[in-house]
Amino acid sequence: MNRNIESYPRIVIKIGSALLVNQDTGLRRKWLQSLVEDIAAIKQGGQEVLIVSSGAIALGRRELNVTGTHGTLKLEESQAAAAVGQISLSRAYAETLGQLGMIAGQILLTLGDTETRRRYLNARATINALLQWGAVPIINENDSVATSEIRYGDNDRLAARVASMVGADLLLLLSDVDGLYTSAPETNVTAEFIPEVESITREIEAMAGEATTLFSRGGMKTKIEAAKIATAAGSTMVIGSGITDHPLTAIANGARSTWFAPSANPINERKKWIAGGLDVSGSVQIDGGAMMALESGKSLLPAGVTEVIGDFSRGDTVDILGPSGHKIGRGLIEYDSTDAGKIAGLKSSQIEKLIGPSIRSAMIHRDDMVLHV
């Protein structure tokens, strides 16, 4: 696997809140300066860099001197803190990048900006324009308006979605852990480090563990989800430690990190959008015959569907489950959940008698489907 950071033309770097903000002292300016120096060196080599950064809520809490009940803020308090902290975060990046002759451009996204096709394309066009002008896009979730129902909830998957959106060659997740282990190293001294992942299997997913301090929201579990999105779109992904100064230089010089290989058959632009979607409305389970048909490149017909799960509308994203119930793909459904439930398992002639003539012969058309995501 190619571990030479300098060989990747377009790089997305995700920065966690704990790396950027110290709970006691605030913004880690010296660390940020070292990171920007690394970025300047990369850009001097002709590469493009995008940053997906957490930290707005943490900075806002410090500036407002609010801690909330038992340290946890209510939704509206978190959004207010983000509104204050986002200004400080943007100023810090603009000033630090500006000192080395670089220009920062702020992009605030919600889940809907990447889940709705038109907004996805608009966001991509804006980011590409910034890159063409030589700027460094600083991307964050729009925490001041996003609610729990319409937000990513972690910047690992947001960074992967951005990497997929802009066709990044490398996604680098800087974290307080240095990579993937067979189990949580802080609780298991026999945990083994995994330097490279050629494909994301069920065994790899199991290594993410259940919710603990590191393996929860924003932890290893979401990093594996990010890897699935990014690698399917053709990006290499790295999980590396960002704790020390000059973290990019350290990783480039061989510091411990886990590298995920890109898919050998990256999906096309429309299917990147489908595969990277996080707002899944339901699922359909299929039989063995339908599974074989999908593997051969055919559409999913109602006759092959054994169960319809969830409440969804026509055009929503749904997961496709194999005969044993495990996810084998994802697609845009051609029927709402009510009609899908009625016609599941039926042949075309039976469907016509039940709901009348339909121009949609497939439950999910092959052009609107991605397998093995």
URLIN-V560107 format. One record per residue. N is the residue number from 1. PSI is psi in radians with two decimals (* if undefined). NEAR is the number of other C-alpha atoms within 8 Angstrom. Layout:
n=[N/N]
psi=[PSI/PSI]
near=[NEAR/NEAR]
//
This chain:
n=[1/2/3/4/5/6/7/8/9/10/11/12/13/14/15/16/17/18/19/20/21/22/23/24/25/26/27/28/29/30/31/32/33/34/35/36/37/38/39/40/41/42/43/44/45/46/47/48/49/50/51/52/53/54/55/56/57/58/59/60/61/62/63/64/65/66/67/68/69/70/71/72/73/74/75/76/77/78/79/80/81/82/83/84/85/86/87/88/89/90/91/92/93/94/95/96/97/98/99/100/101/102/103/104/105/106/107/108/109/110/111/112/113/114/115/116/117/118/119/120/121/122/123/124/125/126/127/128/129/130/131/132/133/134/135/136/137/138/139/140/141/142/143/144/145/146/147/148/149/150/151/152/153/154/155/156/157/158/159/160/161/162/163/164/165/166/167/168/169/170/171/172/173/174/175/176/177/178/179/180/181/182/183/184/185/186/187/188/189/190/191/192/193/194/195/196/197/198/199/200/201/202/203/204/205/206/207/208/209/210/211/212/213/214/215/216/217/218/219/220/221/222/223/224/225/226/227/228/229/230/231/232/233/234/235/236/237/238/239/240/241/242/243/244/245/246/247/248/249/250/251/252/253/254/255/256/257/258/259/260/261/262/263/264/265/266/267/268/269/270/271/272/273/274/275/276/277/278/279/280/281/282/283/284/285/286/287/288/289/290/291/292/293/294/295/296/297/298/299/300/301/302/303/304/305/306/307/308/309/310/311/312/313/314/315/316/317/318/319/320/321/322/323/324/325/326/327/328/329/330/331/332/333/334/335/336/337/338/339/340/341/342/343/344/345/346/347/348/349/350/351/352/353/354/355/356/357/358/359/360/361/362/363/364/365/366/367/368/369/370/371/372/373]
psi=[2.44/1.95/0.22/1.79/-0.58/-0.24/-0.03/1.99/-0.65/2.12/2.32/2.23/2.13/2.30/2.14/2.71/-0.69/-0.45/-0.59/-0.52/2.21/2.26/-0.50/-0.64/-0.13/-2.58/2.30/1.41/-0.71/-0.73/-0.77/-0.70/-0.72/-0.67/-0.78/-0.60/-0.69/-0.74/-0.70/-0.71/-0.68/-0.81/-0.53/-0.41/0.07/0.09/2.74/2.48/2.33/2.53/2.25/1.97/2.30/-3.12/-0.23/-0.81/-0.75/-0.74/-0.74/-0.68/-0.71/-0.77/-0.63/-0.20/0.85/2.48/-0.35/3.12/2.09/0.55/-0.11/2.25/2.60/2.88/-0.87/-0.52/-0.73/-0.71/-0.69/-0.71/-0.70/-0.68/-0.66/-0.82/-0.53/-0.62/-0.78/-0.70/-0.80/-0.73/-0.73/-0.77/-0.78/-0.76/-0.77/-0.76/-0.69/-0.55/-0.42/0.37/0.34/2.69/2.32/2.49/2.20/2.31/2.10/2.18/2.62/2.99/-0.69/-0.45/-0.38/-0.22/-0.43/2.15/-0.82/-0.75/-0.59/-0.83/-0.67/-0.76/-0.74/-0.73/-0.71/-0.81/-0.74/-0.62/-0.73/-0.76/-0.69/-0.55/0.04/0.12/2.90/1.83/2.27/1.95/2.38/2.80/2.50/1.30/-0.37/-0.27/-0.37/2.27/3.03/-0.48/-0.33/0.54/2.75/-0.81/-0.26/2.63/-0.07/-0.90/-0.56/-0.76/-0.69/-0.68/-0.71/-0.76/-0.75/-0.76/-0.76/0.07/0.71/2.57/-0.48/2.31/2.13/1.95/1.86/2.26/3.14/0.09/2.69/0.16/-2.92/2.37/2.84/-0.39/3.08/2.00/-0.41/-0.25/-0.18/1.86/-0.27/0.07/2.36/2.46/2.44/1.86/-0.54/2.52/1.97/-0.61/2.63/1.74/3.07/-0.58/-0.71/-0.75/-0.64/-0.48/-0.34/-0.39/-3.09/-3.08/2.09/-2.95/-0.80/-0.45/0.99/-2.53/2.13/0.07/-2.68/-0.55/-0.78/-0.45/-0.65/-0.71/-0.70/-0.72/-0.66/-0.72/-0.86/-0.81/-0.59/-0.51/-0.01/0.17/2.48/2.52/2.53/2.37/2.11/2.79/2.38/0.22/-0.74/2.85/2.73/0.97/-0.59/-0.70/-0.72/-0.80/-0.70/-0.50/0.15/0.21/2.63/2.28/2.75/2.23/2.29/2.19/2.49/2.76/2.48/-0.33/1.28/2.55/2.79/3.06/-0.85/-0.72/-0.43/-0.77/-0.74/-0.83/-0.60/-0.05/2.46/-0.27/1.32/2.21/-0.31/-2.80/2.78/2.34/2.49/2.87/3.11/-0.65/-0.73/-0.66/-0.74/-0.66/-0.74/-0.72/-0.45/0.06/0.24/2.90/2.86/2.05/2.68/-0.58/-0.48/0.00/2.23/-0.40/2.50/2.21/2.27/3.09/1.91/2.86/2.87/2.33/-0.16/2.81/2.29/2.65/2.59/2.12/2.40/-3.13/-0.54/-0.03/-0.03/2.62/2.27/-0.16/-2.95/2.60/3.04/2.06/2.49/-0.13/2.69/2.95/-0.57/-0.91/-0.64/-0.70/-0.63/-0.67/-0.05/2.24/-0.05/2.65/2.92/-0.74/-0.64/-0.67/-0.73/-0.68/-0.54/-0.86/0.07/3.02/2.46/2.42/-0.07/1.72/-0.40/2.58/-0.78/2.09/2.59/-0.50/-0.27/0.45/2.49/2.23/2.70/0.94/*]
near=[4/3/6/7/6/8/5/10/10/12/15/15/13/14/14/12/10/8/12/13/13/10/7/4/7/9/8/11/6/7/11/10/9/11/12/10/10/12/10/10/8/12/10/7/7/7/12/12/14/12/12/14/12/10/14/14/15/13/18/16/12/10/8/8/6/6/9/9/6/5/6/7/10/7/7/7/9/12/13/10/16/15/13/14/16/13/8/11/11/10/8/8/10/10/8/11/12/10/7/8/6/11/10/12/9/8/9/8/11/13/10/10/10/14/12/8/8/6/11/12/8/8/10/10/8/8/11/9/8/12/12/7/6/9/11/14/14/14/12/11/12/9/12/10/6/12/8/6/5/9/11/11/7/9/15/12/13/12/14/14/14/9/16/16/11/9/10/13/12/13/17/12/13/13/13/9/8/12/14/13/11/11/10/12/10/5/5/8/6/5/10/8/8/10/10/8/10/7/7/10/6/6/7/9/11/7/11/14/11/7/8/6/6/8/14/12/9/13/10/12/14/13/13/10/9/14/12/10/15/18/15/15/14/15/17/13/15/13/16/15/14/14/8/7/9/11/14/10/8/9/11/10/6/6/7/10/13/14/13/13/13/14/11/5/6/10/9/7/6/6/12/13/13/14/12/11/11/6/7/9/10/12/11/13/13/14/11/8/7/12/11/8/11/11/7/6/7/9/12/13/11/13/9/12/14/10/9/13/8/8/9/9/9/10/9/10/14/13/13/13/14/13/10/5/7/7/9/11/12/14/14/14/13/11/11/12/13/8/8/12/9/6/11/13/9/9/8/7/6/8/12/10/8/7/6/7/7/6/4/6/7/10/13/13/12/11/6/10/13/12/7/6/10]
//
